[in-house]
Amino acid sequence: MTVPDPRRAKGRRHSLSFVLALAACAVPAGAKSLTAIAEWAADAPVCVLSALGGPNREPTGPSAPAEATVRRVLQRTDGDALDAAVGAWLAARDPGPTPVVQDADQLPRRSLAVDGKTVRGARRTDGTQVHLLAAMTGTSLVTAQREVGSKTNEITVFKPMLAELDLADTVVTFDALHTQQAHARFLVEDKNAHYIAVSKGTSRCCTSR
């Protein structure tokens, strides 16, 4: 699964994967803005830039992209496509549930928890806060994530977020907001999954069999 590059092919000096890799390293290192990400990249040693896929066109090694390039790429990259690509990469590395019994028919099922959170410190250009709906495995890997638009809610994002995932025989858990008949039919009939819906301290479950 690839993320489309929002730039025209002509004139690109730095690949999309390189700019995204720089951002992925800069943010955990403390960068909290596009300017800070560009500054982190400018200060990164040549060996780091090379390891992250920087183009090696100069004798001294790869150089970091300018702040304008970082800003343009990160502002225009399709967030849902990026989330899907990262989620697919993580899902491929999910070890799944750890077997605790010898009988193969009794092995634990995979689990996936769906929950939404408002991102602290992140705001859109109109001042509204960024809200994300995510799906996390039992091994704490986020395999799917979608931004919830400011003029909608999590309900509209639930099915599109899970549509591309293999949920066969997976137990999907979610809170009261998603106790929708359409969600239940989607999971059981379309995805061959099971679900547990938690509502006001109680739970309701259903199996695909």
N, C-alpha and C positions, 0 to 999 in steps of 0.2 A: 504494500500500500504506500503510495507516494503523496507528497504534498505539492500542489501546483505552485510554481514560482509566479508571484504576481507581477514580475518585471518583464519587460520586453527582452528578447534574447540578445539583441544587439547592445553591446556596451557593458555587458555584465563582467565584472572583474572578480567577484567573489560569489561562490556558489551559495544557494539557499541553505544547504545542509551545514555549511561552514558558519554562516551568520546565526542560524538557529542553535548550533552547538556552542557558539560563544555565549549566547544568551542563557542557555541551559547551565553553563558553568558560572556565569557572572552573577545570576540571581541568588543561588545558594551562598555565594561568596559575599553577599551583602548589597549588591546593586538593586536599587529600588526605583529606578527610572531608566528611560531609554538613554539619557545622557550618561548615567552611571554605567550602563552596560557598555556603551561605546568607550568610556574611559577605562574600564576594566580590560577591554580588548586591546586598547592602545598600549596599556602597561604590561600585557602578557608577554612572557619570554617567547623567543622564536620557537623553542622546542614545543611549547604549548600550542602555539598557532599551527605548527606543523602537525602535531598529533590530532588536532581537531579538523584537519583537512584543508588548511590554508594553502592557497596557490603559491607554488615556489617558482616565481618568475625572476627573482633577483638573486644575485650571488650571496647576499646576506640572509636569504631565507624569506619566508612568507611575511606579508605585512597585514595589519588589521584593517578592516573596512572603516571608512570615515563615518562620523556620527550620522551624517545625512543618509548614508546607505543603511545603517543599522535601523534608523528610525523608519525609513521608507519600507523596508522589508518587514519589520515586526508589526507595523501598523496595518499593512495590507495583506499579510498572510491569512489565509482562511483558518480561523481558530478551530472550527469543527473538524476540518480535514487533518489538522495537526494533532488534535486530540485522538482522532481515530487511528492515525498512524502510530502514535506513541502507545495507545492502548493495545493495538495489534502486536507491537513489539514486546510489550510486557506480557501479554497473554501467552505468547509463544514460549515464554520463559517461566510460566507459572508451573511449579511442580505439582500442583493439585493437592487434594487431601492426602494425608499420610495414612497408609493402611495400618489398622490396629488389630485386625483379626486375620486369621488364615483363610477363612472361607471367602472366596471371591464374590459370592452373592451377597455378602454382608459388608462389603467395602463402603466406607462413607461416601456420600455424594458430594459433588462440588457445591459450593455456595457462592452467592453473589448478593451483596447488600447494596441497595439503591438508596441514596440519600442526597439531599440538597443542602448547600451551604452558601452563605454570603461571604465573599472574599474580603477580608479586612484590608483596608488601605487601597483597594482598587476601585476606581470610578471611571465611568464613561465620560465622553466629552460633554454630555448633557448634565453631568453631575450625579446621575443615578449610580447606585452600587452594582457591582458585578455579582451575579448569582449563578452558581454552577450546580448541575445535577450530575452525580458520578455513580459509577458502579464499581465496587471493590470486592475482590475475591477474599476467600477465607485466609489467604496468605498475605493479605494487606497490599495487593497490587491493584491499582486503578486501571481497569482494562477498557473503560469507556467513560467519556465525559462530554457534556454539552453545556454551552452557555444558555441560560434562560433569558430570553429577551425581556426588556423592561416593560413591554406592553402585553406580556403573556404570563404563564406560570409553568410549574414543573410538569403538569399533566400533559401538555402538548409536546414535551420533549422526551417523555418516557419511552414511547415506542421507537421513535427514530434513533435514540441512543442505543437501544438494545437490538435493533433490527439486524445488524451485521454480525452479531455474536453467536457462537454456537452454544446454545443453552440446553441442549438435549440432556435430560436427567439432572439438571442443575436446580438447586433450591434457591429461588430468588426471594429476598426479603425486602419489605418496604413499609413505610408508615401509612397513617390513616389517609393522607392526601391522595394516595394512589390506589385506594380501594375502589377502583372503577371496574365495572363489568367488562368494558372494552380491554382493559389491561389484563384481566384474568383470562379472557378468551385468547388474547394474543399470546400469553405465556403458555397456556395449556394446549391450545389447539394448533397454533402456528409454530411455536418454538419447542414443543414437547418438553416443557419445563414444569417444575413444581413451584408453588409460592407459599409464603407465609406473610400475611398482612397483620401488622400490629396496630390496634386501634384502642386508645384509651385504657391501656393496661391489659387488654385482652388480645388474643391472637386468633386468626382464622387462616386455615391452610387448605390447600388443594393439591392433588397430584395429577399428573398427566395420564395416569393409568387407572 
